[in-house]
Amino acid sequence: MSDFLPVSRAEMEARGWYYCDFLLVTGDAYVDHPSFGTAIISRVLEDAGYKVAILSQPDFHSEADFAAMGRPRYAVLVNGGNIDSMVAHYTAAKKRRSDDAYTPGGKGGRRPDRAVTVYSMLARRAFPDTPIYLGGIEASLRRFAHYDYWADRVMPSILESAAADGLMYGMGEHSVLALADNLKHGKTGAAACVGVRGMAYLAHSADGLPFPAAECPSYEAACADKADYARSVKQQYDEQDFVNGRALLQRHGKRVLVQNPPARPLTTQEMDRVYALPYQRAYHPSYEALGGVPAIQEVQFSIIHNRGCFGACNFCALAFHQGRYIQARSHESVLAEARQIAAHPGFKGYIHDVGGPTANFRFPSCKKQDAHGLCRDKRCLFPTACQNLEADHTDYLNLLRELRQVEGVKKVFVRSGLRYDYMMADRNDAFFRELVEHHISGQLKVAPEHMSDNALYYMGKPSFSVYEQFRERYARINQKLGRKQYLVPYLMSSHPGATLDDAILLAEYLNRVGYMPEQVQDFYPTPGTLSTAMYYSGIDPRTMKLVYVAKTPEEKAMQRALLQWRRPDKRPIVLAALKKAGREDLIGFGRECLVRPNRAPRPAAAAPARGTAKKAPPRAKPAPPSRKAGWAKPKKKKK
């Protein structure tokens, strides 16, 4: 256990510690693997010389677990875990989940709803005079006034509800070290956040800011006017650029939320150092008796080689959290991790993934971004690939080739978020061919999300024709290689802008190609995305034009059912949807029809009047068959 950071007072004392510099509180079980934000931030602080203790999934009914760890010297750092606690607890239909992959034994209920807020308040009760700073995706996406799907209203910045001193958003390595340095030199509370990129805090005044600043509509304005809410979200996205981004202000009553500009991306050398820290690549041994932590299974033998995504789909939080600028590790760093994986006693020869937010991005989309920043009103891949886009898989392909040569490695798979539109923009087929030949296990998963160009426009995805071209090329390469591998598309229903007619178009397409998805993702309005702003306001923040939104449970169920029209349990909903849309032509027996019509009920025989029923006459025995005329029984022959 000494190879892990301490998770209890006893483990601290076993190291000879009588205090820690930072107490890191998390809603996940403690997994010391670089796929977990808690592991990275704690190891980065340790590498800088600070004593860090982990308090994972504390009892959230009292502050006793906090107090037991002892007051930290500098601050309490709080995150909700690798995923938002509300998403961990509830489906898109707001139904409670029974399991939690980030908890020992996979059991749900070990963390509270709105974990960051609850933990922060408990830490304040345990340590009234100790600064508290928030981080992780749950806090990052709630740093401004935001629409909360579960409460169905606009809520203030999480800094206000959690009563914390500051918040780190995005990737936190630079921010947490700058914050720690300020605390070490005597600054406390919100004052320690001033001038630190990648941090936000509440203040009584925005005077004396060291950055140029802009102001977006206040919390009160966002609550009162949906158009102001949409404008605020667009402005927040516009400032998420480390080159040109300004500090952004949002008033909350008598105080003002100050978001400093985004942290500068890690250089390749800095990323290499972060991923070379002494992670144990496993969950804490104390969880073994509880059944382990299921979340480790997907990532234990996987490698993250990049960060960021310039695809920037409207429904995805990556652009607002990790950012659109690509950061990548060196080949040497990735190969060193592969050799470490190959030496693991449980390794069977298969690296499960070499990816990241988007697997096939290794560099910024164009050379202009380093000097001029990201385009505010243009996307790299939407609606079509930008003319300045440099679509080149050469470096990624060489990395995969080198990984295949590592001793002990039998197969290297690529499974996380391949951007097929970026692949189609690359005129060289070498990566595509080797991907199909060496890096797929029977099927390739990609995310067209829909086939209606109307729906795709609101998603921020390219035209469906790009996916069709990709599908055809994938089939040709498989045929040429003599492989029988499948393409599995991820699809989404009920996204803002998508109508019932769009869902029917997608169902017709799936029927034509003979594919019915086993799973469909219903749009989930999580905080901080452009699509969530559309869902709440009915306005597209990009254009400030009205957008149709399917909000009723009935229509959401119809759009979802249409994508799984063959399932018997979906039949009544599909019939109702087709009738509502006036598409009875798809109810019938033709090949183009989605469902057959209901059978007409057989007419019931008229019941006899009461008391007049007669017994049926007994059936007569059938008469023996009559013999034909002239037929006689043959006589026996004499001997």
Secondary structure by P-SEA (a helix, b strand, c coil): ccccccccaaaaaaaccccccbbbbcccccccccccaaaaaaaaaaaabbbbbbbcccccccaaaaaaacccccbbbbbccccccccccccccccccccccccccccccccccaaaaaaaaaaaaacccbbbbbbcaaaaaaccccccccccccccccccccccccccccccaaaaaaaaaaaaacccccccccccccbbbbccccccccccccccccaaaaaccaaaaaaaaaaaaaacccccccbbbbbcccbbbbbccccccccaaaaaaaaacccccccccccccccccccccccccbbbccccccccccccccccccccbbbbbcaaaaaaaaaaaaacccccccccccccccccccccccccccccccccccccccccccccccccaaaaaaaaaaaaacccccbbbbcccccaaaaaacccaaaaaaaaccccccbbbbbcccccaaaaaaaccccaaaaaaaaaaaaaaaaaaccbbbbbbbbbcccccccaaaaaaaaaaaaaaccccccccccccccccaaaaaaaccccccccbbbbbbccaaaaaaaaaaaacccccaaaaaaaaaaaacccccccccccccccccccccccccccccccccccccccccccccccccccccccccc
